[in-house]
Amino acid sequence: MSKHTPGPWTADWDDNGFICIDPIRACIPNVNDDGGIEMANALLIAAAPDLLEMLKRARKRIPDESNIAAPIDAVIAKAEGTK
């Protein structure tokens, strides 16, 4: 799998009422009246590069024998497509 688009990513409404995630320009249609669910999902997607980076940094401080090391490694592998 190729590397993801580096952050920072943002999520905001566009001129057509879609919620778009930049710089990847993925747009989510607003199917609810207030767009709350769509915006919440878009904000989570936009935070993904930062979340992955922070998880990698935290993992460096966790001993391999820790009971949370393997689950963290699995999440990192999933995010990087190496699972």
TALIN-V681611 format. One record per residue. OMEGA is omega in degrees with one decimal (none if undefined). Layout:
BEGIN
omega
OMEGA
OMEGA
END
This chain:
BEGIN
omega
178.7
179.4
177.8
175.7
-177.9
178.1
3.0
173.8
177.3
175.2
179.8
177.7
172.6
-176.0
-178.3
178.7
175.5
172.1
-175.5
179.2
179.7
13.7
-176.9
177.5
171.8
-176.7
-178.3
178.1
177.5
-178.9
175.7
-177.6
-174.9
179.1
-176.1
-178.8
-179.5
179.8
178.0
177.9
179.8
178.6
177.1
177.1
-179.3
179.6
-173.6
-179.9
179.1
178.8
179.1
179.8
179.7
177.9
177.2
179.1
179.4
-177.7
178.8
-178.7
-177.0
179.3
-179.8
-177.1
178.3
-179.3
177.3
-178.5
-177.8
177.6
177.4
177.3
179.5
179.1
177.8
178.8
178.5
-179.5
-178.4
178.4
-179.9
-178.5
none
END
